[in-house]
Amino acid sequence: MLSQKVQEIKSGKLSATGNIKQFLEKIEKENKKFNIVLQVNEEALAEAKKVDAKIKQGTAGKFAGLGFLVKSNINVAGLICNCASKTLENYRAGYDATVIAKLKGEDAIVLGMVNMDEFACGGTGENSAFGVCKNPSTMSRIPGGSSSGSAAGVAAGFCDFALGSDTGGSVRNPASHCGVVGLKPSYGMVSRYGLIDLAMSFDQIGPLTYSVADCQLVFDVIKGADEHDGVSQTFEKGKERKGKISVGVLSVAADERILDLIAQKIEAVKKPNWIFKQLTISHINLGIQTYYPLAYVEFFSGTRKFDGRKYGKKIEEVCGKEVLRRILGGSEISKAEFAEKYYRRALAAKKIIAQEFSDAFKQVDMIILPTVPKLPHKIGEKLSVEDEYRYDTLTVLANLAQIPAISVPAGTISEDGEKIPIGLQIMAARGNDDLLLAFAKNFE
């Protein structure tokens, strides 16, 4: 628990320097096996010594001496923010993203930058220009993505917590596969300033942690309105549920073993004041078809700055095939002759899905469903593009509806002699992030 470790550090049982040193030693010893960390922060120990001095003076922040890892598409001043791409291979960030500034303000220390799917394009962790990120929980299987290194870093014990970004499930998907907790906040709840985003209308930065309680602590620091991000806002805190809680169990298509495990987990933790309702949302089967045309167009638009003139290399000349697929797809969809057929129809479908979730939350307080509909495949196994995109079937829904969603470990499924982690996903109405986290603590 982060709160307990901070108490140990502030009381002198553990120093900030000692905490950071043990993480750096573990990373140095084990990272080659996992390929999680792309760059270590060489100043981490010096920063820890400064925190120890602040502790002695009684001026240290809430996260004094905690060490965290950062997805390589979030700017950290002085560190390389390459998006796991040759395009920005040597790009060194000149400033801190708002979330980084907030965490540093509470005396948390950046341990390093981690692997990811290139420019956040992918859901497997296999699309990095710097090699596949391994899953510490089940080494032969993918860690998920695109925040593969963030989830794997937590699972490997390389940090106290990590930051990732979620466009269509990129925090929750790897959290599920790696057996950790991952939160996608409500759209606008956390500033995106300093994030090199995939699609600006979907992306949110979110924490990956060992527990929901830890997730709450990190979220409380990074949330809130930011003058640098026009869509960020401070939401009114939802009222605590003291009476009955209505829980919708969403009917979805998924591996029967996963559905059975989710049902068992619900049965094991349910409380007397929970009222269950079987829930059907009409158009969730259109989630993937709605999400990808919009994400393609926004990604194409966002990558026009990577033309090799101001910084980096021209993206089309050095990127991987998944990035190129999305650039070319976005280029075609955004043409006048296709915009009406694909892009505007996708926008209309997005509004319908968002409205259906809004209506659903008038009937229930929380919605439960699997995080991912199938087991992670083995590294190197060839999948069709359609099959790879199906990993996102149940996670893109929260991004389309702009609502908060969290993945918590539900248990494991045995296959081929491996115990494979499975995540249970919980959703709440937009702005009810604190209520979501309070409810999710029941599944610890």
C-alpha positions in Angstrom: 0.0 0.0 0.0 1.4 3.4 -1.0 0.1 5.1 2.1 1.9 2.6 4.3 5.2 3.0 2.4 5.0 6.8 2.6 4.5 6.5 6.4 7.6 4.3 6.5 9.7 6.7 4.5 8.5 9.8 6.5 9.1 8.0 9.8 12.6 7.0 8.9 12.0 3.2 8.7 12.8 3.5 5.0 14.5 6.4 3.2 13.5 7.8 -0.1 17.0 7.0 -1.3 16.7 3.4 -0.2 13.3 3.0 -1.9 14.5 4.4 -5.2 17.8 2.4 -5.0 16.1 -0.9 -4.6 13.9 -0.2 -7.7 16.8 0.8 -9.8 18.8 -2.3 -8.8 15.8 -4.5 -9.6 15.4 -2.8 -13.0 19.1 -3.2 -13.8 19.1 -6.9 -12.8 15.8 -8.0 -14.5 14.9 -5.6 -17.2 16.7 -7.4 -20.0 14.4 -10.4 -19.4 11.2 -8.3 -19.7 12.2 -5.3 -22.0 10.0 -3.0 -19.9 12.2 0.1 -19.2 13.5 2.0 -22.3 15.4 4.6 -20.3 16.3 4.9 -16.6 16.3 8.4 -15.0 19.9 8.9 -14.1 19.0 11.7 -11.7 16.6 9.5 -9.7 19.0 8.9 -6.7 20.0 12.5 -6.6 16.3 13.5 -6.5 15.7 11.0 -3.8 18.4 12.5 -1.6 16.7 15.9 -1.9 13.5 14.3 -0.8 15.2 12.8 2.2 16.4 16.3 3.1 12.9 17.7 2.8 11.6 14.9 5.0 14.0 15.9 7.8 12.8 19.5 7.4 9.2 18.4 7.6 8.3 19.9 4.2 8.0 16.7 2.1 4.9 16.0 -0.1 2.2 13.3 0.0 4.2 10.9 -2.2 7.7 11.6 -0.6 10.2 9.0 -2.0 7.8 6.9 -4.1 9.1 5.8 -7.4 7.0 5.6 -10.6 7.4 4.7 -14.2 6.1 6.7 -17.2 4.7 5.5 -20.5 7.0 6.9 -23.2 4.4 9.2 -24.7 4.1 11.4 -21.6 6.7 14.2 -21.5 9.1 14.2 -18.6 11.7 17.1 -18.7 15.1 15.8 -19.7 14.0 12.3 -20.5 13.5 10.7 -24.0 9.8 10.7 -25.0 10.0 8.5 -28.1 6.6 6.9 -28.2 8.5 3.6 -28.7 9.1 4.8 -32.3 12.2 5.5 -34.5 10.4 8.7 -35.4 11.2 10.3 -32.1 14.1 8.0 -31.1 16.3 10.8 -29.7 13.6 13.4 -28.8 14.3 14.7 -25.3 11.3 16.3 -23.6 11.8 20.0 -22.8 9.0 20.2 -20.1 6.9 18.1 -17.7 3.4 17.0 -18.6 0.9 18.4 -16.1 0.5 15.0 -14.4 4.2 14.7 -14.0 4.5 18.2 -12.5 1.7 17.3 -10.0 3.4 14.1 -8.9 6.8 15.7 -8.7 5.1 18.4 -6.6 4.2 15.8 -4.1 7.9 14.5 -4.2 7.3 11.3 -6.2 10.3 10.4 -8.3 10.4 9.3 -11.9 12.3 6.0 -12.3 12.3 5.9 -16.0 10.4 5.7 -19.3 8.8 2.5 -20.4 8.0 0.5 -23.5 4.7 0.7 -25.3 3.0 0.0 -28.7 4.5 2.5 -31.1 2.6 5.8 -30.8 0.0 3.9 -28.8 -1.1 2.0 -31.9 -1.8 -1.5 -30.8 -3.2 -3.6 -28.0 -0.6 -6.3 -27.6 2.8 -4.7 -26.6 4.3 -6.2 -29.7 4.4 -3.1 -31.9 7.3 -1.3 -30.3 10.3 -0.2 -32.4 12.5 -1.3 -29.5 11.3 -4.9 -29.2 8.4 -6.8 -27.6 7.6 -6.0 -23.9 7.2 -9.2 -21.9 4.4 -10.0 -19.4 5.9 -10.8 -16.0 2.7 -12.6 -15.0 2.8 -15.1 -17.8 6.0 -14.8 -19.9 4.9 -16.6 -23.0 1.8 -14.3 -23.5 1.5 -10.7 -24.6 1.3 -8.1 -21.8 -1.4 -6.2 -23.7 -1.2 -2.6 -24.8 -0.6 0.0 -25.7 0.5 0.8 -22.1 2.4 -2.5 -22.0 5.5 -1.3 -20.1 3.4 0.6 -17.5 1.4 -2.5 -16.6 4.3 -4.9 -16.9 6.5 -2.5 -14.7 3.9 -2.7 -11.9 3.6 -6.5 -12.3 7.4 -7.0 -12.2 7.8 -4.9 -9.0 9.8 -2.2 -10.8 8.0 0.7 -9.2 5.4 1.8 -6.7 3.0 2.8 -9.5 3.0 3.7 -13.2 1.3 6.1 -15.6 -0.3 5.0 -18.9 -2.6 6.5 -21.4 -6.0 5.0 -22.5 -7.4 5.7 -25.9 -9.6 2.6 -26.4 -8.5 0.4 -23.5 -4.8 1.0 -23.4 -4.6 1.1 -19.6 -7.2 -1.5 -18.8 -6.2 -4.0 -21.4 -2.6 -4.5 -20.2 -3.8 -4.2 -16.5 -6.1 -7.2 -17.2 -3.4 -9.3 -18.9 -0.7 -8.5 -16.3 -2.9 -8.9 -13.2 -2.8 -5.3 -11.9 -5.3 -2.4 -11.5 -5.7 0.1 -14.3 -8.0 3.2 -14.3 -9.3 5.2 -17.3 -10.7 8.4 -15.8 -13.7 10.3 -17.1 -12.8 12.3 -20.2 -11.6 15.6 -19.1 -11.0 14.5 -15.5 -7.1 14.4 -15.9 -5.1 16.9 -18.0 -3.7 15.6 -21.3 -1.1 18.5 -21.5 2.2 16.9 -22.2 0.7 13.7 -23.6 1.5 12.8 -27.2 -1.9 11.4 -27.8 -3.3 9.0 -30.4 -6.7 10.5 -30.6 -7.5 13.7 -28.7 -11.2 13.1 -28.3 -10.6 9.7 -26.5 -7.3 9.8 -24.7 -7.0 10.0 -20.9 -3.9 9.5 -18.7 -4.5 6.9 -16.0 -2.7 5.1 -13.2 -1.6 1.5 -13.0 -1.2 0.2 -9.5 -1.1 -2.9 -7.2 -4.4 -2.0 -5.6 -7.5 0.1 -6.0 -6.6 2.0 -2.9 -3.3 2.9 -4.4 -5.1 3.9 -7.6 -7.3 6.3 -5.7 -4.2 8.0 -4.1 -2.5 8.6 -7.5 -5.8 9.7 -9.1 -6.4 12.2 -6.4 -3.1 13.9 -7.1 -3.3 13.9 -11.0 -7.0 14.9 -11.5 -8.4 18.3 -11.9 -8.7 21.2 -14.3 -5.7 22.6 -16.1 -5.4 25.8 -17.9 -3.2 24.1 -20.5 -5.9 21.6 -21.5 -9.2 23.2 -22.6 -11.3 20.0 -22.1 -10.0 19.3 -18.6 -12.3 20.2 -15.7 -12.9 19.6 -12.0 -16.1 17.5 -11.7 -18.4 17.9 -8.7 -17.8 15.0 -6.4 -20.5 12.3 -6.5 -22.5 11.6 -3.4 -21.5 8.5 -1.5 -24.0 5.6 -1.9 -25.2 4.7 1.6 -28.3 2.7 0.7 -28.8 0.1 -2.0 -26.4 0.1 -5.0 -27.9 -1.0 -8.3 -25.4 -3.1 -10.3 -25.9 -3.8 -14.0 -24.3 -7.0 -15.4 -23.8 -6.2 -19.0 -24.6 -9.0 -21.5 -21.6 -9.3 -23.8 -19.9 -11.9 -26.1 -16.7 -13.3 -24.5 -14.9 -16.5 -23.8 -17.1 -18.6 -21.5 -14.3 -19.2 -19.1 -13.9 -15.5 -18.6 -17.6 -15.0 -18.2 -17.7 -17.8 -15.6 -14.8 -16.3 -13.7 -16.4 -12.9 -13.6 -19.6 -14.4 -12.3 -17.7 -16.3 -9.6 -15.9 -13.1 -8.5 -19.2 -11.2 -8.3 -20.7 -13.9 -6.2 -17.7 -14.0 -3.9 -17.7 -10.3 -3.1 -21.3 -9.2 -3.5 -22.9 -7.3 -0.6 -26.5 -7.5 0.8 -27.2 -3.9 -0.4 -26.3 -4.7 -4.0 -29.2 -5.1 -6.4 -28.3 -6.8 -9.6 -29.9 -6.2 -13.0 -29.1 -8.0 -16.3 -28.4 -5.1 -18.7 -28.5 -4.9 -22.4 -27.2 -1.9 -24.4 -28.3 -2.1 -28.0 -25.4 -0.8 -30.0 -22.3 -1.9 -28.1 -21.7 -4.4 -30.9 -20.9 -1.4 -33.0 -18.2 -0.2 -30.6 -15.2 -1.3 -32.7 -16.7 -0.2 -36.0 -17.4 3.2 -34.4 -14.1 3.7 -32.6 -11.6 2.9 -35.3 -12.7 5.3 -38.1 -12.6 8.1 -35.6 -9.3 7.1 -34.1 -7.7 6.7 -37.5 -8.7 10.2 -38.6 -7.6 11.8 -35.4 -4.3 9.9 -35.4 -3.6 10.9 -39.0 -4.3 14.5 -38.2 -2.1 14.4 -35.1 0.9 12.9 -36.9 1.1 15.6 -39.5 3.6 17.4 -37.2 6.0 14.5 -37.5 7.3 15.6 -40.9 11.0 15.5 -40.1 11.5 19.2 -40.3 11.3 20.6 -36.7 12.3 17.5 -34.8 12.5 13.7 -35.3 12.2 11.9 -38.5 9.4 11.8 -41.0 6.9 9.3 -39.5 5.9 7.5 -42.7 9.6 6.7 -43.5 10.5 5.0 -40.3 7.3 3.8 -38.5 6.0 0.2 -38.1 3.2 -1.3 -40.1 0.4 -0.7 -37.5 1.2 3.0 -37.3 1.4 3.2 -41.1 -2.0 1.4 -41.4 -3.6 4.0 -39.2 -2.0 6.9 -41.0 -3.1 5.7 -44.4 -6.6 4.7 -43.1 -7.1 8.1 -41.6 -5.9 9.8 -44.7 -8.5 8.0 -46.8 -11.4 8.3 -44.4 -10.9 12.0 -44.0 -11.1 12.6 -47.8 -14.3 14.4 -48.8 -15.6 11.5 -50.8 -15.4 9.2 -47.8 -16.1 11.5 -44.8 -19.9 11.2 -45.1 -19.8 7.4 -45.5 -17.4 6.6 -42.6 -16.3 9.5 -40.4 -19.7 11.3 -39.9 -21.5 8.0 -39.5 -19.0 7.0 -36.8 -19.6 10.3 -35.1 -23.4 9.7 -35.1 -22.9 6.2 -33.8 -20.6 7.5 -31.0 -23.4 9.9 -29.9 -25.9 7.0 -29.9 -23.6 4.8 -27.8 -22.9 7.6 -25.3 -26.7 8.3 -25.0 -27.4 4.6 -24.4 -24.8 4.5 -21.5 -26.3 7.7 -20.1 -29.7 6.1 -20.1 -28.3 2.9 -18.6 -26.9 4.9 -15.7 -30.4 6.2 -14.9 -31.2 2.6 -14.1 -28.0 1.4 -12.4 -25.1 2.9 -10.5 -22.4 0.6 -11.8 -21.9 -1.7 -14.8 -19.8 -4.9 -14.6 -18.4 -6.8 -17.6 -15.1 -8.4 -18.5 -12.2 -6.2 -19.4 -11.0 -8.2 -22.4 -13.2 -10.8 -24.2 -10.5 -13.4 -24.8 -7.3 -14.7 -23.4 -4.0 -13.0 -24.4 -2.3 -14.8 -27.3 1.3 -16.1 -27.2 4.0 -13.7 -28.2 4.8 -14.1 -31.9 1.4 -15.8 -32.7 0.0 -14.3 -35.9 -3.4 -12.7 -35.7 -5.5 -11.0 -38.3 -5.9 -7.2 -37.9 -9.6 -7.9 -37.1 -8.7 -10.4 -34.3 -6.2 -8.0 -32.8 -8.7 -5.2 -32.8 -11.2 -7.4 -31.0 -9.2 -7.2 -27.8 -10.7 -3.7 -27.6 -14.3 -4.8 -28.0 -15.3 -4.2 -24.4 -12.9 -1.3 -23.5 -13.6 1.1 -26.4 -17.1 1.6 -25.0 -16.0 3.7 -22.1 -13.9 5.9 -24.4 -16.8 6.4 -26.8 -19.1 7.3 -23.9 -16.4 9.4 -22.1 -17.1 7.5 -18.8 -14.7 6.2 -16.2 -13.8 2.5 -16.2 -11.4 0.4 -14.1 -9.9 -3.1 -14.5 -9.4 -5.1 -11.4 -7.9 -8.6 -11.1 -10.7 -11.2 -11.1 -8.5 -14.3 -10.8 -6.7 -16.6 -13.3 -7.5 -19.2 -15.9 -5.2 -22.1 -16.5 -4.2 -22.9 -20.1 -1.2 -24.8 -21.4 0.3 -25.0 -17.9 0.0 -21.3 -17.3 -2.1 -19.3 -15.0 -3.4 -16.3 -17.0 -4.6 -13.2 -15.2 -8.2 -12.0 -16.1 -9.5 -8.5 -15.4 -13.0 -7.5 -14.3 -14.1 -4.2 -15.7 -16.4 -1.7 -13.8 -17.9 1.4 -15.4 -19.7 4.4 -13.9 -21.4 7.5 -15.1 -19.2 10.4 -16.3 -17.7 12.3 -13.4 -18.4 9.5 -10.9 -14.8 8.4 -10.7 -14.6 8.5 -6.9 -17.8 6.4 -6.6 -16.3 3.9 -9.1 -13.1 3.6 -7.1 -15.0 3.2 -3.8 -17.1 0.4 -5.4 -14.1 -1.3 -7.0 -12.4 -1.6 -3.6 -14.9 -4.4 -2.9 -13.1 -6.6 -5.6 -9.6 -6.3 -4.1 
